[in-house]
């Protein structure tokens, strides 16, 4: 027995094999179903020479088979590599090369792209095609690179659990989203991953759990949870595993759709949802309000916990949710692939922060000054970089230089410092200000984009926005707003600046406004700041730029 992802899942299987574990569409898989199917796939991978430490890419949308592939890989002490299914050929080539992938479990509709990249990777020899979660009848050719259908791969394999003993030191790698450069593989020990992302520390008290604490709960009445993001991203994957360890039922969908989401919440009596800030929260609440206005509202009465992380959940949108779900608990969670959970805040309808998420720091989390020294939490108003000690990653895969920059040692304590800035508040809390790499330095003053974005989103004409810094001859950088307007709305720069004067200091006000059709975000709603900056610069260079 070990504090290992596979062992923790198997404890839940043994405690409550008949509990429903996953629901995707009309298919429900129990814990025993997941156990048997993942054992079969694990045995197939072993038969193809995949062993401890080998890297298995999972290139798929949310599905039962996606979860099976994760479990099968960790069962044989191999390492999962999450693949963004939106990648184009060059990005896929980079990832497969950087991650040293030897096998890939992929949705069949991605076969044409795999056919193009497979010859470039000598180590990649095993290809298992699962049905496409949206188009299960896809029949793309997999023969050119030696692919095998999932059903054929597991057909004659044993469903028994007869694997070698595992270790808490086994590696679990999560590739970052790559929103500000090439994605990097964050290397976690299984135990450390569990402690900070899988529920191995009580998020409210900070107390560490014992190995069987979660599985002991599996026979209690269980929750129905619904992570709305793709499993290809670390946050959704961590939420899924945490609830599998405790015997809950997790609902998954291959594609985010507001109407479908509310239909599932109503039909399955979902109690807990995870979403990625406004990118999901806004279309969801607008669909809820639209349906309510027809006189036949969705029944969302089962929802008692609504959680947001990884992107801004702005005050205007948050208030609309709180007005509709008065009995629910709202939480903002902060963290990063490099730190795991760093803090959580319970949201009060009568005191919604307009600056950013206000959270209580989690265990071993601190705020560092410019000399990388922890700032006392009594120094209210001080701004520094968020850092986490304790259970943190080993570093970035094959990147010692970036590892040394992010994972630092201070007075004998090793910290993960991915670059998020925070301001110290009263009662041991902090306000998250955003990633330092996106910070705008205008005339020596630091402006954090998320703070300005929160304020802009309060304007009634604005649907979505990102704020970036662009070159300025006088101030070095100027604050630039890239805005997506609501249908039928218009907005001029001076009108926006006048509105913002009641919310922001003058140096934080945008000096340019670029209106675009769609704000660039990835599949989970995370901001694509480089793309937004290109939009602002292109508009500035255009002859009509104001």
C-alpha positions in Angstrom: 0.0 0.0 0.0 1.2 3.5 -0.8 0.0 7.1 -1.1 -0.3 6.5 -4.8 -3.1 7.6 -7.1 -3.9 4.1 -8.2 -3.9 2.7 -4.7 -6.2 5.5 -3.5 -8.7 4.7 -6.3 -8.5 1.0 -5.5 -9.3 1.7 -1.9 -12.6 3.3 -3.0 -13.3 0.4 -5.3 -12.9 -2.1 -2.4 -15.0 0.0 -0.1 -18.0 0.6 -2.5 -17.7 -1.3 -5.7 -21.3 -0.8 -6.7 -21.3 2.9 -6.2 -21.9 4.8 -9.5 -18.5 6.5 -10.2 -19.0 8.2 -13.6 -21.9 9.4 -15.7 -21.3 10.6 -19.3 -24.4 11.0 -21.4 -26.6 7.9 -20.7 -23.7 5.7 -19.6 -23.1 5.1 -15.9 -20.0 3.3 -14.8 -19.7 1.9 -11.3 -16.4 1.7 -9.4 -16.3 -2.0 -10.2 -16.8 -1.2 -13.9 -13.9 1.3 -13.9 -11.7 -1.1 -12.0 -12.3 -4.0 -14.4 -11.9 -1.9 -17.6 -8.8 0.0 -16.4 -7.2 -3.3 -15.4 -7.8 -4.7 -18.9 -6.3 -1.6 -20.5 -3.4 -1.7 -18.1 -2.7 -5.3 -19.1 -2.8 -4.4 -22.8 -0.3 -1.5 -22.3 2.0 -3.9 -20.4 1.7 -6.4 -23.3 3.0 -3.6 -25.6 6.0 -3.0 -23.4 4.8 0.0 -21.4 6.2 -0.1 -17.9 7.0 2.0 -14.8 8.2 5.5 -15.7 7.0 5.3 -19.3 4.9 8.2 -20.6 1.4 7.6 -22.0 -0.4 10.5 -23.7 -4.1 10.9 -23.3 -5.5 12.8 -26.3 -9.2 12.9 -25.8 -12.2 14.9 -24.6 -14.1 14.0 -21.4 -15.3 10.4 -21.5 -15.4 7.2 -19.5 -12.5 5.9 -21.7 -10.5 9.0 -20.9 -10.8 8.2 -17.1 -10.1 4.6 -17.7 -6.9 5.5 -19.6 -5.7 7.7 -16.6 -6.3 4.8 -14.2 -4.8 2.2 -16.4 -1.6 4.2 -16.8 -1.1 4.8 -13.1 -1.9 1.2 -12.2 1.2 0.1 -14.0 3.3 2.9 -12.6 3.5 4.6 -16.0 3.0 8.4 -16.3 0.0 10.1 -17.9 0.7 13.0 -20.3 -2.4 15.3 -20.7 -2.8 16.5 -24.3 -4.7 19.6 -25.3 -7.1 18.3 -28.0 -7.0 21.7 -29.7 -3.4 21.4 -30.6 -2.3 21.7 -34.2 0.4 19.6 -35.8 3.4 21.7 -34.6 2.1 21.8 -31.0 1.5 18.1 -31.0 5.0 17.4 -32.3 6.5 19.6 -29.6 4.6 17.9 -26.8 5.2 14.3 -27.9 8.9 15.1 -28.3 9.3 17.1 -25.0 7.3 14.5 -23.0 9.1 11.4 -24.5 5.8 9.7 -25.2 5.8 6.0 -25.9 2.1 5.3 -26.2 -1.1 7.4 -26.8 -4.7 6.7 -26.1 -6.6 9.0 -28.5 -10.1 9.7 -29.8 -10.4 8.2 -33.3 -11.3 11.5 -34.9 -7.8 12.7 -34.2 -6.3 10.0 -36.3 -5.5 12.2 -39.3 -3.3 14.4 -37.1 -1.6 11.5 -35.5 -0.9 10.0 -38.9 1.0 13.2 -39.7 3.0 13.4 -36.5 3.6 9.7 -35.6 6.6 9.2 -38.0 8.4 12.0 -36.2 8.6 10.1 -32.9 10.6 6.9 -32.8 9.7 6.2 -29.2 6.0 6.4 -29.9 5.0 2.8 -30.8 1.6 2.1 -29.2 -1.7 3.7 -30.4 -5.1 2.9 -28.9 -8.1 4.5 -30.5 -11.2 5.2 -28.3 -14.6 6.3 -29.7 -15.0 10.0 -30.1 -17.1 11.3 -27.3 -19.1 13.6 -29.6 -19.0 11.5 -32.8 -18.7 7.9 -31.8 -19.3 6.7 -35.4 -16.1 8.3 -36.6 -14.2 5.8 -38.7 -11.0 7.6 -39.4 -8.2 5.3 -40.6 -5.7 4.3 -37.9 -3.9 1.6 -39.9 -1.1 3.9 -41.3 0.5 4.3 -37.9 -0.4 0.9 -36.4 -3.4 1.9 -34.3 -5.6 -0.6 -32.6 -9.3 -0.1 -31.5 -9.9 0.2 -27.8 -12.5 -2.6 -27.8 -10.0 -4.9 -29.5 -7.1 -3.9 -27.2 -9.0 -4.8 -24.0 -11.1 -7.7 -25.4 -8.9 -10.6 -24.3 -7.1 -8.9 -21.3 -7.5 -9.9 -17.7 -9.7 -7.8 -15.4 -7.7 -8.9 -12.4 -5.7 -6.5 -10.2 -2.4 -8.3 -10.2 0.1 -5.4 -10.6 3.4 -4.8 -8.8 3.6 -2.7 -5.6 3.6 1.0 -6.2 5.3 3.9 -4.6 4.4 7.3 -3.2 7.4 8.5 -5.2 5.9 7.5 -8.6 5.7 10.5 -10.9 2.5 12.2 -12.1 3.1 14.8 -14.7 0.7 17.6 -15.7 1.5 19.8 -18.7 0.6 23.5 -18.2 -1.8 25.1 -20.6 1.0 27.0 -22.4 -0.9 30.3 -22.4 2.3 32.3 -22.2 4.8 30.0 -24.1 5.4 26.4 -24.7 3.7 24.0 -22.2 5.9 22.6 -19.4 5.5 19.3 -17.7 5.1 19.8 -14.0 6.4 16.7 -12.1 4.6 15.7 -9.0 5.3 12.8 -6.6 2.0 10.9 -6.2 1.8 11.6 -2.5 2.5 15.4 -3.0 -0.2 15.5 -5.8 -2.7 13.8 -3.5 -1.9 16.1 -0.5 -2.5 19.3 -2.4 -4.8 18.4 -5.3 -6.5 15.1 -4.4 -8.0 15.8 -1.1 -5.1 14.5 1.1 -5.2 17.7 3.1 -8.5 19.0 4.5 -9.0 22.3 2.5 -10.8 24.0 5.5 -8.6 22.9 8.4 -5.3 22.2 6.8 -5.1 18.8 8.6 -3.5 16.0 6.7 -5.6 12.9 5.9 -4.6 9.3 6.4 -4.5 6.9 3.4 -7.9 5.3 4.0 -9.8 8.4 5.3 -11.4 9.2 1.9 -12.4 5.6 1.0 -13.9 5.1 4.5 -16.4 7.8 3.5 -17.4 5.9 0.3 -20.2 4.0 2.0 -21.8 7.2 3.3 -24.4 9.1 1.2 -22.4 10.4 -1.7 -22.4 13.7 -3.7 -23.1 14.1 -7.4 -20.4 16.5 -8.7 -20.0 18.1 -12.1 -16.6 19.5 -13.2 -17.3 21.6 -16.3 -13.8 21.8 -17.6 -11.9 19.3 -19.8 -9.9 16.6 -18.1 -7.0 17.6 -20.3 -6.4 20.4 -17.7 -5.0 19.7 -14.3 -7.8 21.3 -12.3 -10.6 19.2 -13.7 -8.4 16.1 -13.5 -7.6 16.8 -9.8 -11.3 17.4 -9.0 -12.2 14.1 -10.6 -9.6 12.0 -8.8 -10.4 13.6 -5.5 -14.0 12.6 -5.8 -13.2 9.1 -7.1 -11.0 8.6 -4.0 -14.0 9.3 -1.8 -16.7 7.3 -3.7 -18.6 10.2 -5.2 -20.4 10.2 -8.5 -18.8 12.5 -11.1 -20.8 13.7 -14.1 -18.7 14.6 -17.2 -19.6 16.2 -20.5 -17.3 16.2 -23.6 -18.3 19.8 -24.5 -19.4 22.8 -22.4 -22.9 23.9 -23.3 -24.9 26.1 -21.0 -28.3 24.6 -21.8 -27.0 21.0 -21.6 -25.3 21.8 -18.3 -28.6 23.0 -16.6 -30.5 20.0 -18.0 -27.9 17.7 -16.4 -28.0 19.6 -13.1 -31.8 19.3 -13.1 -32.0 15.7 -14.1 -29.1 14.3 -12.0 -29.7 16.5 -9.0 -26.1 17.8 -9.1 -24.9 19.2 -5.8 -21.5 20.6 -6.6 -20.2 22.3 -9.8 -16.6 23.4 -10.6 -16.3 26.1 -13.3 -13.7 28.4 -14.7 -14.7 32.0 -13.8 -16.8 34.2 -16.1 -16.1 32.2 -19.2 -18.5 29.5 -17.9 -20.3 31.4 -15.1 -21.7 34.2 -17.4 -23.2 32.0 -20.2 -24.6 29.7 -17.5 -26.4 32.4 -15.5 -27.6 34.0 -18.7 -29.1 30.7 -19.8 -30.7 30.2 -16.4 -32.2 33.7 -16.4 -33.4 33.2 -20.0 -35.2 30.0 -19.1 -36.6 31.6 -15.9 -38.1 34.4 -17.9 -40.2 31.9 -20.0 -42.0 30.9 -16.8 -40.5 27.4 -16.8 -37.2 27.8 -15.0 -34.6 25.1 -14.6 -34.7 23.3 -11.3 -31.3 24.0 -9.8 -32.4 23.5 -6.2 -30.0 20.6 -5.7 -27.0 22.9 -6.1 -25.5 23.7 -2.7 -21.8 24.3 -3.7 -20.7 26.5 -6.6 -16.9 26.7 -7.0 -14.8 28.8 -9.4 -11.0 28.7 -10.0 -8.4 29.5 -12.6 -10.1 32.6 -14.0 -11.9 35.7 -12.8 -15.4 35.2 -11.4 -16.3 38.9 -11.6 -18.5 40.7 -9.1 -21.4 41.5 -11.5 -21.7 37.9 -12.6 -21.1 36.5 -9.1 -23.9 38.7 -7.8 -26.4 37.4 -10.4 -25.6 33.9 -9.3 -26.0 34.7 -5.6 -29.3 36.4 -6.3 -30.6 33.2 -7.9 -29.0 30.6 -5.5 -29.4 32.2 -2.1 -28.9 29.0 -0.2 -25.7 27.9 -2.0 -22.2 28.2 -0.8 -19.9 30.1 -3.3 -16.1 29.6 -3.2 -13.2 31.0 -5.1 -10.1 28.8 -5.1 -6.7 29.8 -6.2 -3.7 27.8 -7.2 -1.5 26.7 -10.1 -0.3 23.6 -11.8 3.0 24.3 -10.0 1.5 24.7 -6.5 -1.8 22.9 -6.4 -4.4 24.3 -4.0 -3.1 27.6 -2.5 -6.2 29.0 -0.8 -9.9 29.3 -0.8 -12.4 32.0 0.1 -16.1 31.7 1.0 -18.0 34.4 -0.8 -20.4 36.8 1.0 -23.1 38.4 -1.2 -22.9 41.6 0.9 -19.1 42.0 0.6 -18.0 40.9 -2.9 -14.5 42.0 -3.6 -14.1 44.2 -6.7 -10.3 43.7 -6.9 -10.0 39.9 -7.2 -10.6 36.7 -5.3 -10.1 37.2 -1.6 -9.1 33.9 0.0 -7.6 32.5 3.2 -4.2 31.0 2.4 -3.9 27.2 2.5 -1.3 25.2 4.4 2.4 26.2 3.8 1.3 29.1 1.5 3.1 32.5 2.0 3.6 35.8 0.3 7.2 36.6 -0.6 8.8 40.1 -0.9 11.2 41.1 -3.7 14.1 39.4 -1.8 12.1 36.1 -1.6 11.4 36.6 2.2 8.0 35.7 3.6 6.0 38.9 4.4 4.3 38.8 7.8 0.6 38.5 7.4 0.2 41.4 9.8 1.6 43.8 7.1 -1.8 44.5 5.5 -1.7 46.1 2.1 1.8 44.7 1.2 2.0 43.1 -2.2 4.2 40.1 -3.1 4.5 36.8 -4.9 2.4 33.9 -3.8 4.4 30.8 -2.9 3.8 27.4 -1.4 6.0 25.2 0.6 5.5 21.6 1.8 4.1 19.2 -0.8 5.2 20.8 -4.1 6.4 19.4 -7.4 9.9 18.1 -8.2 10.3 20.6 -11.0 9.6 20.9 -14.8 10.3 17.8 -16.9 13.6 18.3 -18.8 13.9 22.0 -18.0 16.3 22.5 -15.1 16.7 26.3 -15.9 13.0 27.0 -15.5 12.7 24.7 -12.6 15.4 26.6 -10.8 13.5 29.9 -11.4 10.2 28.6 -10.2 11.2 26.2 -7.4 13.4 28.1 -5.0 14.8 27.6 -1.5 14.5 30.2 1.3 16.2 29.5 4.6 16.1 25.8 4.1 12.4 25.7 2.9 11.7 24.9 -0.7 8.9 26.9 -2.3 7.0 26.8 -5.6 6.7 30.4 -6.9 4.9 30.4 -10.3 4.5 34.2 -10.4 1.1 35.1 -9.1 0.9 38.3 -7.1 -1.3 38.9 -4.1 -2.1 41.7 -1.6 -2.2 40.9 2.1 -5.6 41.6 3.8 -6.9 41.5 7.3 -7.7 38.2 9.1 -4.9 36.3 7.3 -6.4 36.6 3.9 -5.0 37.8 0.5 -6.4 39.3 -2.7 -5.2 37.6 -5.8 -3.9 40.2 -8.2 -2.7 38.0 -11.1 0.3 36.6 -12.8 3.3 38.9 -12.6 4.4 38.1 -16.2 1.2 39.9 -17.3 1.8 42.9 -15.0 1.8 46.2 -16.8 4.6 48.7 -15.7 3.3 52.1 -16.7 5.5 55.0 -15.6 6.9 52.9 -12.7 3.4 52.0 -11.4 2.4 48.3 -11.5 -1.0 47.5 -12.8 -2.4 44.0 -12.5 -4.6 43.1 -15.5 -7.1 41.1 -13.5 -7.9 44.0 -11.2 -8.7 46.2 -14.3 -10.6 43.4 -16.0 -12.8 43.0 -12.9 -13.7 46.7 -13.0 -14.3 46.7 -16.8 -16.7 43.8 -16.6 -19.0 45.9 -14.4 -19.8 48.1 -17.4 -23.2 47.1 -18.9 -22.0 47.1 -22.5 -19.1 44.7 -21.8 -19.4 40.9 -22.2 -15.8 39.9 -21.7 -12.4 41.6 -21.6 -8.6 41.1 -21.2 -6.1 43.8 -20.3 -2.5 43.9 -21.6 0.4 46.2 -21.6 1.6 47.7 -25.0 4.7 49.8 -25.7 4.4 53.5 -24.9 7.0 56.1 -25.6 6.2 58.2 -22.5 5.4 55.6 -19.9 7.2 52.5 -21.1 4.0 50.6 -21.2 0.4 51.6 -21.5 -2.7 49.8 -20.2 -4.7 48.5 -23.2 -8.2 46.9 -22.9 -9.4 44.3 -25.4 -13.2 44.1 -25.1 -15.9 41.9 -26.4 -19.2 43.8 -26.3 -22.7 42.5 -25.7 -24.9 42.2 -28.7 -26.1 45.6 -30.0 -23.9 47.5 -27.6 -21.2 50.1 -28.4 -18.4 51.6 -26.3 -15.9 54.4 -26.7 -12.6 54.7 -24.8 -13.5 57.9 -23.0 -16.9 56.5 -21.9 -15.1 53.5 -20.5 -12.5 55.6 -18.7 -15.2 57.8 -17.2 -17.0 54.7 -15.9 -13.8 53.3 -14.4 -12.8 56.5 -12.5 -15.2 55.5 -9.8 -13.4 52.1 -9.4 -9.7 52.5 -10.2 -6.8 54.9 -9.8 -6.1 57.1 -12.8 -2.9 55.3 -13.7 -4.8 52.0 -14.0 -7.3 53.3 -16.6 -6.9 51.9 -20.2 -5.2 54.3 -22.7 -6.5 52.3 -25.6 -9.6 50.2 -26.3 -9.8 47.5 -28.9 -13.2 45.9 -29.6 -13.1 42.3 -30.9 -15.6 39.7 -31.9 -14.4 37.1 -29.3 -11.9 37.3 -26.4 -9.2 34.7 -26.9 -9.4 32.0 -24.3 -8.5 28.3 -24.2 -10.9 25.4 -23.7 -11.3 26.0 -20.0 -11.7 29.7 -20.3 -8.2 30.7 -19.3 -7.0 33.9 -20.8 -4.8 33.9 -23.8 -2.9 37.1 -23.1 -0.3 36.9 -26.0 -3.2 36.7 -28.5 -5.0 39.6 -26.8 -1.8 41.7 -27.0 -1.5 41.0 -30.7 -5.1 42.2 -31.2 -4.3 45.4 -29.3 -1.1 46.0 -31.2 -2.8 45.4 -34.6 -5.5 47.8 -33.8 -3.0 50.4 -32.7 -1.1 50.0 -36.0 -4.2 50.3 -38.1 -4.8 53.6 -39.9 -8.0 54.2 -38.0 -6.6 53.6 -34.6 -7.6 56.2 -32.1 
